[in-house]
Amino acid sequence: MTIEGLIGRVRDFLRDDAGLVTLEWVALAAAVIVLAIGVIIVIQSQLNSAASTVGSALVSTVNSNS
C-alpha cells in the first residue's frame, strides 16, 4: 500500500458520517433510558400506594361476597 492510498483511505474514513449517526442514536437511546429510570424513581412510591389501595379494595370485595 502506498502513502497516497493510505491518505485516500483516511480521507474517505473522515468524510463518512455513518459512525456519527450511530453515535447520535446511541446517545438518544441512553437519554431515553435515563429519563425512564428517573420517572420510575419519582413515581414509584405513589404507584406502590395506588397498587396497595387497589389490592386492598379487591380483597375486601372478594371477602364480602363470600
Secondary structure as GFF3:
##gff-version 3
##sequence-region A 1 66
A	DSSP	alpha_helix	3	15	.	.	.	ID=ss1
A	DSSP	alpha_helix	18	64	.	.	.	ID=ss2
###
